[in-house]
Amino acid sequence: MSGAGMPRVDLRSDTVTQPTAAMRAAMMAAPLGDDVFGDDPSVNALQERIAAITGKEAALFMPSGTQSNLCGILAHCQRGDEYIVGQNAHTYRYEGGGAAVFGSVQPQPLAQDAAGRMALADIAGAIKPDDPHFARTRLLCLENTWNGQVMPDDYVRGATDLARAHGLATHLDGARVFNAAVATAAPGQSALARVRAIADHFDSLSVCFSKGLGAPVGSALCGSRELIARARRLRKMAGGGLRQAGFLAAAATHALEHHVDRLAQDHALAQQLAAGLQGIAGLDVRSVSTNIVFVDVADGRGPALLDWLAQHGVLATGLIGVRFVTHLDVDAAGIAHALACVRQFFDLPPAAGAPGAGSPAVY
């Protein structure tokens, strides 16, 4: 493991961020109530704010994105229904099968391309006829961003229009929708206006405050008043009823006020990391559009690279290739250190112009 005094650069996920001093102060100053009774003013203010940002009638604060997606799917579907979802989508692959386990809602997973898109023809072909032999197709779930890739507007519009033409509701796993918005906002368009434009395609969406926005805990499900009322009951059954949750809601509100535009810094650092990895023999760097960099390592050396990096103070993950995620606790010096460690693993000298170039590397 990394030695004393060695830099520690945690690139495992944007969920590892620590609350800033200003965020901690906002948490301590938050007025509190009991959210199970619906009278925590900080929670209520957050819910109203995120509903307004996303253009929905109501919102519900949740402990996690997994619970938010679960309650969203179950609020749309009944037992014996199904939802169409990508084979590698978070709601299908990485949330424990919750909709099937807790709600008897069947997922219908479909293949995705390198950008996370299901073919529109495949979506249409997966919609079941109204026949007792089949589960009832009720919902289409998309994800934006997906593995750090932004879903193009024309695809989102085509997929959601197709769903509605067949009577399906639509849900977005928008855990990193603020990253998508910052990456694609038009000149003069605010990131929050861009979030609204993305959300307008969907009947409901889940947004996360504890990833790039840097809050310690929390997501929100946004949708119609009727859907959120159903979701509130489901949240209670799932153990998500919190009491003095205003501490956490205040952190999320602070993040919305101060941490949205700065996501562009994370994107720039991810590009810097990707550029530094390009051209290293044995590495294949995938396309980067927000704050996530995926690298395929030749000859099955991914685990060895991860171990080497950890020994030198750089943490990454290796579920689907080696993944690096930038966030508010990572700076340019950390990226430079990570790149130097990768180059040392491959027995390469420091890159020209990098700190330490032309002299022995110090780790």
N, C-alpha and C positions, 0 to 999 in steps of 0.2 A: 504493500500500500504506500501512499505518498508519505514522504518524510516530513518532519517538523520544519516549518518555514517554507516548504515547497508550495508554489501556487496551486490552488484548487479551483478547477474550472468545471462546473457541473453542467454538462450539456445533455443530460438524460432526457429532460423534458422542461417545458415552461411551467410545469406544476411545482417545481422545486423552489420557486421564488420566496423570499422572505418579505414580510410587510415592511415598507419603508417607514422611516421615523414619522413622516407626516400621516401616513395611513394609521399607524399605531395611535397617534394623537387623536385622529378622527374616531377611532374605535372607542377610546376611553371617554370621549366627550359625547357619545351617542345617547340620546334619550331612549329609555327602554320600557317595554311592556311585556305582555305575554302573547306571543304570536299564535298559540293554539286558540286563545280567545279572540284573536284578530286585532289586538289593541297595542301592538308594538309599533310606535310611530316611525321608527327607523326602517323597519321591514316594510311597512305600508308605503312609505315614501319611495323606497327603492322599487317596489313593485309597480307603483304608478309611473315612475321614471322610465323603467325599461319597457313597460307597455307602450308609453308614448314614443320612445325611440324606435321601437319595432313596428309601430302603427297598429298595434292590436288593442282590443278592448280591455284586456286584463292580463295579469302575470302572477306567477306564484314562485316564491323563493324556495329553493330546494338545497339540501346539503350537498348534492353531487350531480354531475351531468348524467350519470347512469340512472339515477332516480328520476331525473327530469325527463329523459327520453322514455323511460319505462312508463311513467304516469301519462306522458303524452300519447304513446301508442295505445295504452289501455283505455284512455279517455276517448279515443277515436274508435276502438274496436271492441267487440264482444267476444265471448267464448265461441270458438268455431270459426271466427273470422281469420283473415290472413293479411299480412302486409308485405309489399314488394320492396326489396332492399338489396343492396350490393353484396356480393359474396364476401368482400373484405371490408364492408362498412362497420364502423364501430358498434352501431346498434345491433348488428347481427353477430359479429365475431368476437367482440371484446367486452360484452356486457352480461356475460354469464347465462345467456339464453333466457333472460328475465321475462320477456313477454310470453314465451311459451311456458315457462315454469310457473309463473304466478298468475298469468291471465288466460292460459290455454289459447293464445293467439299464435297462429302458425306463421313463421317467416317463410317467404318465397324468395330465396337468394338467387341473384342473377350474376353472370360474369360481368366484370368491369374492365375497361381499358386502362392504359397507363395513367390516365388522368382521373380515374375513378368513375367514369361514366358508363352506365348501362345503356346498351343500344335501345333506341326507342322502339324498334321492331320487337326486341326481346320483351320489353315492358308490355307492349300491347299483347304479345302472344302469351304472356303469363297471367293475364286477367281472366279469371274463370267465368264461365257462363253461370247464370242463375239456375243451378241444378243441385239437388240434394246430394249428389255424389261428391261435390267439391266443397272445400272451404270457401267462404264468401270473401272475395277480394274487396278490401275496404280502404286501403291506405297505401300511398307511395312515400317511402322515406329516402331522402337524399342527404348528403353531407357536404358542408362547405366551411372551411377548406377540407380536402381529403388528402391525407399524407402531405399536407402543406401546399397542395395544388388548389388553385382557385377554380371553381366550376364556372365555365363561361356562361354569360347571360343567355345567349341564344339556346344553349342546351337546357338550362334551367327552365326557361320559358316553354320550350318544346315539350319537356318531360311533364311539367305541371299542367300544361294545357291538355296534353294527352290524358293524364289522370282524370282531370275534371270532365273531359268528354265522355269518360266511362263511369262517371259517378263516384270517383274515388276522392277521398280527402288527401291532403299533402302535409307532410311534416319534414322539417329541416333539423338535422343535428348540426346546429351552428355553434359548436363548442368554440371554434376559432373564427366565427363570422366577422369579428372585428379585424382580424388579420386580413381576411378576404376584402373587407371594405377599404382598409387603408391601402392595400396593394392595387386596388382597381378604381379608386375614386377619380372622377374626371377633374380636370383643372377647374378650380373654383368650387368644387363640390366638397362639402365636409364629410368626414368619415361617418358621422352619425346619419347624415342624409343617405349615404351609400348603404349603410346597414338597413335603413328603411326600404330602400329600393330592392334589396335582396329579399327581405322579409315579405314584401308585398306578394311574392309568388306563392306563398305558403299559407295554409290555414293555421299552422302552429309552428313554433320553433323553440328549440332549447339553446340558450346562450350560457357560456361559462365565464365566471369572473376569476377563477383561480388558475387559469393558464396564462396567456400573455398579458392579461390585465393585472395580474400580480396580487390579487386578493388571496387570503389564506384558505378560504372555503367558499363554495357556493356556485350555484347555477340558477337560472330562472326559466320556467316554461311560460311562453307567451301565446295567447290565442283569444278566442271569443270568451265572453263571460260564462256561457254555458259549459264550454270545454274546461275552463279553469275551475268551475264549481265541481265538475266530476273529478278533475285531477286533485283537488284538495282532499276529497274523500279517499282517493287512492293513496295520496301521500301519507295520510294518517294510517292507513292499513299497512303501508310499507315502513312504518316507523319513522317517518320524516317530520312529525310534528315537533317543532322546537319551541322553547320557551322564550328566554330573553335573547332572542336571535339578533337583536338590533346591533350588538357588537359586530357581528359578521356582515350584516346588511350595510353598516356604515363603511366597512372596508370596501365593499363592492361599489357603493356610491362614490367613494373617493376615487376608486379606480376608473369609473366612468368619467369623472370630472378631470382627471389628471393623467391617465395612462393610456388613452386611446391613440392620440396622435404620435406618441413616442414609439408605438409599434414599428414605425418606419425605421427606427434605429436598429431594431432586432432584424428586420429584413435586410438592411444594409450589411450587418455583420454576418448574416447567413451567406450573402453574396460574396463577401470577403473570404469567408471560410471555403466556400465552393471554388472560388477562383484559385485559392492557394492549393487546393487538392487536385485541381485539373492538371493533367499532364504527368502525374506521378504514376509510373508504370505499376500495374497491379490494382489500380483503383478506377472504378467507373462511377463518376458522379452523376446522379440523376438531376433532372431539371429542377431548379429552385425558383419559386415565385413568392414565398413568404419567409417564415422563420425556421423551416425544417430542411435539413440537408441529409439525403440518403446516399450512402456510398456502398457499392458492391465491391467486395475484396476478392481478388482472384485466388485460386488454389486453396480455398477453404481456410484462409488465414484471418477471417474476421474475428473469431474468438481470441486468437493470439494478439491481434491488434488491440482489442478491447482490454485485455489483461495488461498489455504494455502501457496503454494510456492510463489505466487506473493506477499503475505503479508510479506513474509520473504526474499524478494529480489531475488527470483529465477523465471525466466520467461521461460515458455514452451508453447507448443500448444497442442490442443486436437481435431483436425479434424478427425483423424483415430487412436484412442487410444491416449495416452499421448506420445508426441514426444519431445525428447531432441536432439539438434544438437550442436556438438562441432566445434570450429573455432579458428582463431588466437587470438581472444580477450578473450579466456577462458583458464585458467591455472589450475594446480592441486589443488590449494587452492579453486578455484571456484567449482570444482567438489566435493571436500570434504564438502564444505558448502551445496551444493545441496543435497548430500547424508544425511547429518545431518538433514536437514529440512524434507526430506522424512521420515526418521526414527522417527522424532518427531511427524509427522502427524499420524503415526501408533503406537504412544506411545511406541517406542522402545528406549533403551539407545543407546548412540553412539557406533559404532562398535569398537571392540577391535583394538587398534593401531591407531584409527582415532584421529585427533586433538580434544581435549576435553574429550576423553574417561576417565571415572573415576571421572569426575568433572562436575558440572552443565554446560549445553550447553549455549553458549552466541551467540545470533543472532543479 
